[in-house]
């Protein structure tokens, strides 16, 4: 493979500097210091917020509204087997037009594009309207409890509001800008324990097998139609992710069965409604059970308006192609920002290699993304 060592693009240079820092969740490894230093030169006021093991950066230029915020994360998932990488995961490498390294697409490439776009915009328009802000965390890929959600709580407590927020998650599918996330489904996880009576498999009349007892209920849950979805969201889905029971011995009826499941749900139903419906089904099957829940985030949607329209127009102007609005996929930190009333979208590189060995991003895509980000700023703050 051909290897190119000379890099002239400011976005690629910064992306390489970020990838070289081994910032596996919740470690930031100096990424935010690097970004803050660049922003300080533009007149941004930097505020580091540390909650438990997580470092966050809130940086803002100007105090008047409206407020445009770039949001993202410096943390990355573990590299996986290093020997399977073509080059070391934290030694960024440019080969055959692609930038390789953990975080290249998710989402250090986006962070680099945000910074360079902002530098160009502010340099050209130092008296721009409104404010520009950055909300950067280091726990998006992990437990997400001490990052964006805590920063938002802090901002809300002092009544500091975001008007428009662009999250740099890798939203594109086949080409840069072909998909923009203008919302996300809600995520609700259930932890179910079915109580039985342990015993010998040869004497089932003296025991109660919780696996047998719960199977019909699980079948009903799997086959239940939860809603029809709507023009923005597909129908709500139910998936069993983990089932555990038994002692490991082949001649013992287990005494309990643990089941973990998840809903990805639309705006046609609420988390409370889903919880109630599940409980009703379990009770109809006359089970002895314990059920607890973790609500990972409510669904949110940003319909056509200032942010969506500016983003679509910027993509069209820079790439010459239209974009598709989508709410598919997993969750993002946008779910913590949208409830404040902010308009939120996600726009970033192609997501084909995220979290994989040999994660990479097309080098020219990062420059195009920089142009798109700058064009969005021009449309909203000029």
C-alpha positions as CSV (number, residue, x, y, z in Angstrom):
1,X,0.0,0.0,0.0
2,X,1.2,3.5,-0.8
3,X,1.7,5.7,2.2
4,X,1.6,9.5,2.2
5,X,3.4,11.3,5.0
6,X,3.0,14.9,3.9
7,X,-0.3,16.4,5.0
8,X,-1.1,20.0,4.1
9,X,-4.7,20.1,5.2
10,X,-5.2,21.9,8.5
11,X,-8.1,19.6,9.3
12,X,-6.1,16.4,8.6
13,X,-3.2,17.8,10.7
14,X,-5.5,18.4,13.7
15,X,-7.3,15.1,13.3
16,X,-3.9,13.3,13.4
17,X,-2.9,15.1,16.5
18,X,-6.1,14.0,18.2
19,X,-5.9,10.4,17.0
20,X,-2.4,10.1,18.4
21,X,-3.8,10.6,21.9
22,X,-5.0,7.3,23.4
23,X,-8.2,8.7,24.8
24,X,-10.2,5.5,25.6
25,X,-13.3,6.3,27.7
26,X,-13.3,8.2,30.0
27,X,-9.7,9.3,29.4
28,X,-9.3,12.5,27.5
29,X,-5.5,12.4,27.3
30,X,-5.0,16.1,26.5
31,X,-7.4,16.3,23.6
32,X,-9.5,19.0,25.1
33,X,-6.5,21.0,26.1
34,X,-5.4,21.0,22.5
35,X,-8.9,22.1,21.3
36,X,-9.2,24.7,24.0
37,X,-5.9,26.3,23.1
38,X,-7.0,26.7,19.5
39,X,-10.3,28.2,20.6
40,X,-8.7,30.6,23.1
41,X,-6.8,32.2,20.2
42,X,-10.2,33.1,18.6
43,X,-11.5,34.8,21.7
44,X,-13.4,31.8,23.2
45,X,-13.8,31.5,27.0
46,X,-12.9,28.0,28.1
47,X,-14.5,26.3,31.1
48,X,-13.3,22.8,32.1
49,X,-15.9,20.8,34.0
50,X,-14.7,17.7,35.7
51,X,-17.3,15.3,37.1
52,X,-16.0,12.2,38.8
53,X,-13.7,10.5,36.2
54,X,-14.8,12.6,33.2
55,X,-13.3,15.8,31.8
56,X,-15.6,18.1,29.8
57,X,-15.1,21.3,28.0
58,X,-17.6,24.2,27.6
59,X,-16.2,26.9,25.4
60,X,-18.0,30.0,24.2
61,X,-17.3,33.0,22.1
62,X,-19.6,36.0,22.8
63,X,-22.5,36.1,25.2
64,X,-25.5,37.2,23.1
65,X,-27.9,34.9,21.4
66,X,-28.6,32.9,19.4
67,X,-26.1,30.3,20.4
68,X,-24.8,27.8,17.9
69,X,-23.1,24.9,19.6
70,X,-20.8,22.2,18.2
71,X,-21.0,19.1,20.4
72,X,-18.8,16.1,20.4
73,X,-16.6,13.7,22.3
74,X,-12.9,13.1,22.5
75,X,-13.2,9.6,23.9
76,X,-13.0,6.5,21.7
77,X,-13.8,2.8,22.1
78,X,-10.9,0.4,22.8
79,X,-8.8,-0.6,19.7
80,X,-9.6,-4.3,19.9
81,X,-6.8,-6.7,18.8
82,X,-3.9,-4.4,17.8
83,X,-2.3,-7.1,15.7
84,X,-5.3,-7.0,13.4
85,X,-4.7,-3.3,12.6
86,X,-2.8,-2.5,9.4
87,X,-1.0,0.2,11.4
88,X,-1.1,1.0,15.2
89,X,-4.6,2.3,16.1
90,X,-3.1,5.4,17.9
91,X,-0.5,6.1,15.3
92,X,-2.5,7.9,12.6
93,X,-1.6,6.9,9.1
94,X,-2.7,8.3,5.7
95,X,-2.8,5.6,3.1
96,X,-4.4,5.5,-0.3
97,X,-6.4,8.6,0.5
98,X,-7.8,7.4,3.8
99,X,-6.8,8.5,7.3
100,X,-6.5,5.4,9.6
101,X,-6.7,5.4,13.4
102,X,-9.1,4.8,16.3
103,X,-11.4,7.8,16.3
104,X,-10.8,8.8,12.7
105,X,-14.5,8.6,11.9
106,X,-16.0,8.5,15.5
107,X,-15.3,11.3,16.0
108,X,-12.0,13.0,16.1
109,X,-12.2,13.8,12.4
110,X,-15.4,15.7,13.1
111,X,-13.8,17.6,16.0
112,X,-11.0,18.7,13.8
113,X,-13.4,19.9,11.1
114,X,-15.4,21.8,13.7
115,X,-12.3,23.6,15.0
116,X,-10.9,24.5,11.5
117,X,-14.3,25.6,10.2
118,X,-14.7,27.9,13.3
119,X,-11.2,29.3,12.8
120,X,-12.0,30.2,9.2
121,X,-15.4,31.6,10.0
122,X,-14.3,33.8,13.0
123,X,-11.2,35.0,11.1
124,X,-13.3,36.1,8.2
125,X,-16.2,37.4,10.3
126,X,-15.0,38.5,13.7
127,X,-18.2,40.5,14.3
128,X,-20.6,37.7,13.6
129,X,-24.0,37.5,15.0
130,X,-24.8,35.5,18.1
131,X,-22.4,33.1,19.9
132,X,-20.5,30.0,19.0
133,X,-20.0,27.3,21.6
134,X,-18.3,23.9,22.0
135,X,-19.6,21.2,24.3
136,X,-17.0,18.4,24.4
137,X,-17.0,15.4,26.7
138,X,-14.9,12.3,27.2
139,X,-17.5,9.7,28.3
140,X,-19.9,9.4,25.3
141,X,-18.7,5.9,24.4
142,X,-19.0,4.7,28.0
143,X,-21.5,5.1,30.8
144,X,-22.5,8.7,29.7
145,X,-23.4,9.8,33.2
146,X,-20.7,12.4,33.9
147,X,-20.4,14.0,30.5
148,X,-22.8,15.9,28.4
149,X,-25.8,15.3,30.7
150,X,-23.9,16.9,33.6
151,X,-22.7,19.8,31.5
152,X,-26.3,20.5,30.4
153,X,-27.5,20.3,34.0
154,X,-24.9,23.0,34.8
155,X,-25.9,25.2,31.9
156,X,-29.6,24.8,32.7
157,X,-29.0,25.7,36.4
158,X,-27.5,29.0,35.3
159,X,-30.1,29.5,32.5
160,X,-27.5,29.3,29.7
161,X,-29.4,28.1,26.7
162,X,-28.2,26.5,23.4
163,X,-30.3,27.6,20.3
164,X,-28.9,25.2,17.7
165,X,-26.6,22.2,18.3
166,X,-24.7,20.2,15.7
167,X,-23.4,16.9,17.0
168,X,-20.5,15.5,15.0
169,X,-21.5,11.9,15.1
170,X,-20.7,10.0,11.9
171,X,-24.1,10.2,10.3
172,X,-23.2,9.6,6.6
173,X,-23.8,6.2,5.1
174,X,-22.3,6.0,1.6
175,X,-21.0,9.5,0.9
176,X,-20.4,12.5,3.1
177,X,-23.6,14.4,3.8
178,X,-26.0,11.8,2.3
179,X,-27.7,11.4,5.7
180,X,-28.3,13.9,8.6
181,X,-29.8,12.7,11.8
182,X,-32.5,15.1,12.9
183,X,-33.7,12.9,15.8
184,X,-33.2,9.6,17.5
185,X,-35.5,6.9,18.9
186,X,-35.9,6.5,22.6
187,X,-34.0,3.7,24.4
188,X,-35.5,1.8,27.4
189,X,-33.8,-1.3,28.9
190,X,-35.6,-3.8,31.1
191,X,-34.0,-6.2,33.6
192,X,-36.3,-9.1,34.4
193,X,-35.8,-11.8,37.0
194,X,-38.2,-14.8,37.0
195,X,-38.4,-16.7,40.2
196,X,-38.8,-20.5,40.2
197,X,-37.9,-23.4,42.4
198,X,-34.6,-25.2,41.9
199,X,-34.6,-29.0,41.8
200,X,-33.5,-32.2,40.2
201,X,-34.4,-32.6,36.5
202,X,-35.6,-36.1,37.3
203,X,-38.2,-34.8,39.7
204,X,-39.8,-31.8,37.9
205,X,-42.9,-32.0,40.0
206,X,-40.9,-30.9,43.0
207,X,-39.5,-27.8,41.2
208,X,-40.6,-24.9,39.1
209,X,-38.5,-24.2,36.0
210,X,-38.4,-20.4,35.5
211,X,-37.2,-20.8,31.9
212,X,-40.3,-22.8,31.0
213,X,-42.5,-20.4,32.9
214,X,-41.2,-17.2,31.2
215,X,-41.0,-18.6,27.7
216,X,-44.7,-18.0,26.7
217,X,-44.5,-14.4,28.1
218,X,-41.3,-13.7,26.2
219,X,-42.9,-15.0,23.0
220,X,-45.8,-12.7,23.5
221,X,-43.5,-9.7,24.1
222,X,-41.6,-10.5,21.0
223,X,-44.8,-10.7,18.9
224,X,-46.5,-7.7,20.4
225,X,-47.1,-4.7,18.0
226,X,-46.1,-1.7,20.1
227,X,-47.0,1.1,17.6
228,X,-47.0,2.0,13.9
229,X,-44.3,4.7,14.1
230,X,-44.9,7.9,12.1
231,X,-43.4,9.9,9.2
232,X,-40.2,10.5,11.2
233,X,-39.8,7.3,13.2
234,X,-40.1,3.6,12.4
235,X,-42.3,1.4,14.6
236,X,-41.0,0.7,18.1
237,X,-38.9,-2.5,18.4
238,X,-38.4,-4.9,21.2
239,X,-35.3,-7.1,21.4
240,X,-34.1,-9.6,24.0
241,X,-30.3,-9.1,24.4
242,X,-29.4,-11.4,27.3
243,X,-30.8,-14.5,28.9
244,X,-29.1,-16.2,31.8
245,X,-30.2,-19.2,33.9
246,X,-28.9,-22.5,35.3
247,X,-26.1,-23.6,37.5
248,X,-24.0,-25.1,34.8
249,X,-24.9,-28.7,35.8
250,X,-27.0,-30.7,33.4
251,X,-29.2,-32.3,36.0
252,X,-30.4,-29.2,37.9
253,X,-33.6,-27.2,37.2
254,X,-32.6,-23.6,37.8
255,X,-34.2,-21.5,40.5
256,X,-34.3,-18.3,38.5
257,X,-34.0,-16.8,35.1
258,X,-32.6,-13.4,34.2
259,X,-33.6,-11.6,31.0
260,X,-32.4,-8.3,29.7
261,X,-34.3,-6.6,26.8
262,X,-34.4,-3.2,25.1
263,X,-37.0,-1.0,23.4
264,X,-36.0,1.5,20.7
265,X,-39.2,3.5,20.6
266,X,-40.8,6.2,18.6
267,X,-42.7,9.3,19.7
268,X,-46.0,7.4,19.4
269,X,-45.5,5.8,22.8
270,X,-43.9,6.8,26.1
271,X,-41.5,5.0,28.3
272,X,-44.1,4.7,31.0
273,X,-46.6,3.2,28.6
274,X,-44.1,0.6,27.5
275,X,-43.3,-0.3,31.1
276,X,-47.0,-0.7,32.0
277,X,-47.7,-2.9,29.0
278,X,-44.8,-5.2,29.8
279,X,-45.9,-5.5,33.4
280,X,-49.4,-6.3,32.3
281,X,-48.2,-9.1,30.0
282,X,-46.0,-10.6,32.7
283,X,-48.8,-10.5,35.2
284,X,-51.2,-12.2,32.8
285,X,-48.8,-15.1,32.7
286,X,-49.0,-15.5,36.5
287,X,-45.3,-15.2,37.0
288,X,-43.3,-14.5,40.1
289,X,-40.9,-11.8,38.9
290,X,-38.9,-8.7,39.6
291,X,-38.6,-6.0,36.9
292,X,-36.4,-2.9,36.9
293,X,-35.7,-0.4,34.2
294,X,-33.0,1.9,32.9
295,X,-34.3,4.8,30.7
296,X,-31.3,5.6,28.4
297,X,-33.0,8.5,26.7
298,X,-36.3,9.8,25.3
299,X,-36.9,10.2,21.5
300,X,-36.3,13.6,20.1
301,X,-36.9,15.3,16.8
302,X,-35.8,18.5,15.1
303,X,-38.2,19.2,12.2
304,X,-37.6,21.6,9.4
305,X,-36.5,25.0,10.7
306,X,-33.5,27.2,10.9
307,X,-30.9,24.4,11.7
308,X,-32.2,21.6,9.5
309,X,-32.8,24.0,6.6
310,X,-29.3,25.6,6.9
311,X,-27.7,22.2,7.1
312,X,-29.4,20.8,4.1
313,X,-28.6,24.0,2.1
314,X,-25.0,23.9,3.2
315,X,-24.6,20.2,2.1
316,X,-26.2,21.0,-1.3
317,X,-24.0,24.0,-1.8
318,X,-20.8,22.3,-0.9
319,X,-21.3,18.8,-2.3
320,X,-23.9,19.5,-5.1
321,X,-26.1,16.7,-3.7
322,X,-29.2,16.5,-1.5
323,X,-29.4,14.9,1.9
324,X,-31.8,12.6,3.6
325,X,-33.2,13.2,7.1
326,X,-33.2,10.2,9.4
327,X,-33.9,9.1,13.0
328,X,-32.5,5.6,12.6
329,X,-29.5,4.1,14.5
330,X,-28.6,4.2,18.1
331,X,-28.5,6.9,20.7
332,X,-26.2,10.0,20.9
333,X,-25.6,12.8,23.4
334,X,-28.1,14.8,21.4
335,X,-30.7,13.2,23.7
336,X,-29.4,15.2,26.6
337,X,-29.4,18.5,24.7
338,X,-32.7,18.4,22.8
339,X,-34.9,18.4,26.0
340,X,-33.6,21.9,26.8
341,X,-35.5,23.2,23.7
342,X,-32.5,23.3,21.4
343,X,-32.7,22.3,17.8
344,X,-30.3,19.3,17.4
345,X,-28.9,17.5,14.3
346,X,-26.1,15.1,13.8
347,X,-23.7,15.4,10.8
348,X,-20.4,13.7,10.4
349,X,-18.4,11.3,8.2
350,X,-19.3,8.0,6.7
351,X,-19.9,5.5,9.5
352,X,-18.9,2.2,7.7
353,X,-15.8,1.6,9.9
354,X,-16.7,3.1,13.3
355,X,-15.8,0.9,16.3
356,X,-14.1,-1.6,13.9
357,X,-10.5,-2.6,13.5
358,X,-8.8,-0.4,10.9
359,X,-11.3,2.5,11.4
360,X,-10.7,5.1,8.8
361,X,-12.2,8.1,7.0
362,X,-11.6,9.4,3.5
363,X,-9.1,12.3,3.8
364,X,-10.9,14.6,1.4
365,X,-14.2,14.0,3.3
366,X,-12.8,15.8,6.3
367,X,-12.0,18.8,4.2
368,X,-15.5,18.7,2.6
369,X,-17.0,18.4,6.1
370,X,-15.0,21.4,7.2
371,X,-16.5,23.4,4.3
372,X,-20.0,22.2,5.2
373,X,-19.6,23.2,8.8
374,X,-18.4,26.6,7.8
375,X,-21.3,27.0,5.4
376,X,-23.7,26.2,8.2
377,X,-22.2,28.9,10.4
378,X,-22.5,31.4,7.5
379,X,-26.1,30.7,7.1
380,X,-27.0,30.9,10.8
381,X,-24.7,33.6,12.1
382,X,-24.3,36.1,9.3
